[in-house]
Amino acid sequence: MRQVRNFLLTFLLLVPTIAFAHGPTRQKLSLAVDVKAPPAEVWAVIGNFQDMSWHPAVFSTTGQGDNAIDATRVLTLGKEGGPTIAEVLYKYDATKMSYSYRITDVDVAVLPVTNYSSHLTVSPTANGGSHIEWRGAFYRGYPNNEPPENLNDAAAIAAVTAIYKAGLDALEAKFGQ
């Protein structure tokens, strides 16, 4: 009986430690916009993994592999010589007007995330327009406990939200709401 009591006491003392010892939680984000243009017209602008010129933060895109699985691209942000984000395509379906990619290299000072993956999809709306959805999943830029403010969950969510919103706002401006 004493062994059982000691085990339970030890277990109860360790549970709070175990509960607080976990690392970051995977964050998920989804933003969408409906536009007047038909899906094929929208897909013609955003469906090429090698061309992200539609996004206002992207100065240039270079890459290899077109829209094939494992194609790569490097986004230069802001201006020539600006910070870069390297990405790889892991799913592409032109028929479903959807593709998925991962970031393979980014400085957390540029985008405070790690293990980032994203999905961009265009689907028809009932009125003949398009629904554009941009979803992502990622961890904060600092993988350990007690991250600095600029690399915590809130900073990661805010940064990805800003990127998605700027891109979707640009598409909304281009195609009308």
C-alpha distance (Angstrom), angle and dihedral (degrees) to the residues before:
residue distance angle dihedral
M1 . . .
R2 3.78 . .
Q3 3.84 90.5 .
V4 3.78 91.4 52.9
R5 3.80 91.4 48.5
N6 3.83 91.8 48.7
F7 3.79 90.8 48.1
L8 3.81 92.0 50.5
L9 3.78 91.9 46.2
T10 3.82 91.6 50.1
F11 3.81 90.9 46.0
L12 3.80 92.9 50.2
L13 3.79 91.2 49.0
L14 3.82 92.5 50.9
V15 3.82 98.2 45.6
P16 3.82 94.9 77.3
T17 3.83 89.8 49.0
I18 3.78 91.9 50.2
A19 3.80 91.6 47.3
F20 3.80 92.8 54.8
A21 3.80 96.1 40.8
H22 3.79 97.1 73.7
G23 3.77 121.0 112.1
P24 3.79 129.1 -131.8
T25 3.79 124.7 -37.2
R26 3.81 121.0 -123.5
Q27 3.79 108.0 -106.1
K28 3.79 122.2 -145.3
L29 3.76 126.7 -160.9
S30 3.78 134.3 179.3
L31 3.80 127.5 -177.7
A32 3.78 126.5 173.9
V33 3.76 142.4 177.6
D34 3.80 134.4 -167.4
V35 3.80 118.2 -137.8
K36 3.80 134.1 -175.2
A37 3.82 97.6 -120.7
P38 3.81 119.5 96.0
P39 3.83 116.7 -103.6
A40 3.82 94.9 -107.7
E41 3.81 90.5 56.8
V42 3.81 92.7 49.2
W43 3.82 92.2 44.2
A44 3.82 89.6 52.3
V45 3.83 87.2 62.0
I46 3.81 102.2 39.8
G47 3.81 103.9 22.0
N48 3.80 97.2 84.3
F49 3.81 108.1 88.8
Q50 3.81 89.4 -159.5
D51 3.82 94.2 58.5
M52 3.77 121.4 61.2
S53 3.79 95.5 155.4
W54 3.80 88.8 124.0
H55 3.83 90.0 73.2
P56 3.82 113.2 84.9
A57 3.83 94.2 -144.3
V58 3.82 93.1 56.2
F59 3.80 115.0 89.5
S60 3.81 94.5 179.2
T61 3.78 143.2 -12.0
T62 3.79 125.6 -147.0
G63 3.76 126.0 175.8
Q64 3.76 151.8 130.5
G65 3.78 134.8 -116.1
D66 3.80 102.3 42.1
N67 3.82 106.5 -133.3
A68 3.81 97.2 -26.6
I69 3.78 120.9 124.3
D70 3.83 109.6 -87.4
A71 3.82 91.6 25.1
T72 3.79 111.3 150.1
R73 3.77 134.7 -145.8
V74 3.77 136.3 -178.6
L75 3.79 117.5 -151.0
T76 3.78 116.7 -154.1
L77 3.78 109.2 -155.2
G78 3.78 129.8 -145.2
K79 3.79 103.7 -13.5
E80 3.77 142.9 -7.2
G81 3.77 108.0 -56.9
G82 3.81 91.1 18.2
P83 3.79 124.4 139.6
T84 3.80 117.5 -64.4
I85 3.78 138.9 -141.9
A86 3.82 119.8 -158.1
E87 3.80 117.4 -151.7
V88 3.81 139.3 178.4
L89 3.81 127.9 -151.3
Y90 3.81 114.6 -128.9
K91 3.80 102.9 167.9
Y92 3.79 130.8 27.7
D93 3.80 129.1 171.1
A94 3.79 116.1 169.3
T95 3.82 91.1 -178.0
K96 3.81 91.2 57.9
M97 3.83 90.2 36.6
S98 3.77 92.4 -127.8
Y99 3.78 140.0 120.0
S100 3.78 137.2 176.9
Y101 3.78 129.6 -153.5
R102 3.80 142.8 171.5
I103 3.76 132.6 -141.1
T104 3.79 109.3 -117.3
D105 3.79 98.6 179.3
V106 3.78 133.5 15.4
D107 3.78 134.3 140.5
V108 3.82 108.3 -117.0
A109 3.80 87.3 -135.7
V110 3.83 86.7 66.4
L111 3.80 97.6 40.2
P112 3.82 115.6 6.3
V113 3.82 96.8 -142.3
T114 3.78 140.7 101.7
N115 3.81 131.0 -162.0
Y116 3.81 91.4 19.1
S117 3.80 122.4 177.6
S118 3.77 127.7 172.7
H119 3.81 141.5 -170.4
L120 3.80 126.9 -155.8
T121 3.82 118.4 -166.7
V122 3.80 136.6 174.4
S123 3.80 119.2 -160.8
P124 3.81 133.9 170.8
T125 3.78 122.8 -98.2
A126 3.81 124.6 -145.1
N127 3.82 91.6 -104.9
G128 3.83 95.0 54.9
G129 3.79 95.7 -96.7
S130 3.77 130.4 109.3
H131 3.76 136.9 -95.3
I132 3.81 110.5 -149.7
E133 3.78 115.6 -163.6
W134 3.80 126.2 -174.4
R135 3.80 115.2 -171.6
G136 3.76 130.0 178.8
A137 3.77 142.3 178.1
F138 3.79 123.7 -161.9
Y139 3.77 147.5 140.9
R140 3.78 125.0 -116.7
G141 3.78 118.9 -90.7
Y142 3.81 94.4 -105.0
P143 3.81 110.4 59.5
N144 3.81 98.2 -166.7
N145 3.79 131.6 74.9
E146 3.81 120.2 -78.9
P147 3.82 98.9 26.0
P148 3.78 121.4 -164.9
E149 3.80 113.0 -99.1
N150 3.81 93.9 -105.0
L151 3.85 91.8 55.3
N152 3.82 101.8 38.8
D153 3.81 129.5 109.6
A154 3.81 93.4 -91.0
A155 3.82 91.8 52.4
A156 3.82 91.6 48.9
I157 3.81 93.0 48.4
A158 3.80 92.2 46.5
A159 3.81 92.9 49.6
V160 3.81 95.4 48.7
T161 3.81 91.2 43.3
A162 3.81 89.8 53.5
I163 3.81 92.0 50.3
Y164 3.80 93.9 48.7
K165 3.80 93.2 43.5
A166 3.82 93.5 50.0
G167 3.80 91.1 49.9
L168 3.78 95.1 45.4
D169 3.81 91.9 44.7
A170 3.82 89.0 53.6
L171 3.81 90.8 50.7
E172 3.78 90.9 47.2
A173 3.81 90.0 51.7
K174 3.82 91.1 48.1
F175 3.81 97.7 46.4
G176 3.82 103.4 26.5
Q177 3.76 128.4 -120.9
